[in-house]
Amino acid sequence: MFSMLLVLIYICFISLGLPDSLLGSAWPVMQQEIAVPMSYAGIVSMVISLGTIVSSLISEKVIRRFGTGVVTAVSVAMTAVALFGFSVSNSFLMLILWAVPYGLGGGAVDAALNNYVALHYKAQHMSWLHCFWGVGASISPYTMSFALVKLESWNYGYLMVSIIQIILSVFIFLSLPMWKQKQSKLQNDGEDVINDNLSKSLSLREIIKVPGAVSCFVTFFLYCAIEVSASLWASSYLVQCRGVSPKTASAFASLFYIGLMVGRAINGFLAMKLSDKFLVRMGSGIILCGVLLMLIPGVKVIVLIGFIITGLGCAPIYPCMIHMTPDLFGRKNSQSMIGIQMAFAYCGFLIMPPSFGLIADYVSISLLPVFLLMLLILMFLTHEYVVRKTR
């Protein structure tokens, strides 16, 4: 019974990744059909991100009121409806309107599942679950490609993913008794389990006063800034600064995420023996090696390897930081903390790509390794401060 619930959570993480790559894959065709500039994809993406940030911020109260199972089911259903809305959209305004529930659903389920796994499962599952998110994110471009090539319409790509999400939401609704039984079994076994509905909800002012909380949120922001900046600007950096062909650069840029996925799969096994804190420090050290390789002039292969190593280094940091939250801040505070952590993480995804874009435009894109190095140093320092304050 309970192993089936874990299987369902793994499937949910795949579904979290499925919509993430659809917009980028389909936009070259979408923008021609709805007759808007190429840059308007950024507006759609920003609306989705803002919705995700809002739902992450309010997720703690909603989850405590209705429970993790209900919030997960409703959030997946909301995302499914939004994806269906995308599939029938024929104007930019319709895309913006459907982007709102798209973002709101994604943020709530992300915060709910991450906290549930952090509380109830071992560290290896957190890494493997985030690896499965990567599986979903990797599958969606192929789904959209199939729709564009075989079905000759981007609408069908969104429709197919929407149908998958609808089926999943039905299974989650049917599984709601399993979530309650999991809670009851842990309580009967004498474990310190937090009841989503009854435990105290912390205000934002109370959360900020928790020792190390603000530094923890900044750490999440900085990590996501590293991940998105490295992945988004890799191809441009390789082509413009290192003379790599666009085809080769594109392939190695995608290997960043492959390194991320493979690293999280490996990290799951390491987490059986090593602590979350050690794995975060180890990941930071590996990122440092990757960034230093990018700084070596002349040899193209070394720079390409540097991006792959950076992806491997990123692998353990996000899942391990989430999993250690109940230990650092207390199980009763974990849902409050993880909701804000998700919000800061999405702020990193939202703010930092255009920020480095300004540096690339007005200074030079060759500063990408220096930019990543500065973010890494700040992230390491804030993480160590959190560990010291919560010791």
Secondary structure, 3 states (H helix, E strand, C coil): CHHHHHHHHHHHHHHHHHHHHHHHHHHHHHHHHCCCCCCHHHHHHHHHHHHHHHHHHHHHHHHHHHCHHHHHHHHHHHHHHHHHHHHCCCCHHHHHHHHHHHHHHHHHHHHHHHHHHHHHCCHHHHHHHHHHHHHHHHHHHHHHHHHHHCCCCHHHHHHHHHHHHHHHHHHHHHCHHHHHHHHHHHHHCCCCCCCCCCCCCCCHHHHHHCCCHHHHHHHHHHHHHHHHHHHHHHHHHHHHHHCCCHHHHHHHHHHHHHHHHHHHHHHHHHCCCCCHHHHHHHHHHHHHHHHHHHHCCCCHHHHHHHHHHHHHHHCCHHHHHHHCHHHHHCHHHHHHHHHHHHHHHHHHHHHHHHHHHHHHHHCCHHHHHHHHHHHHHHHHHHHHHHHHHCC
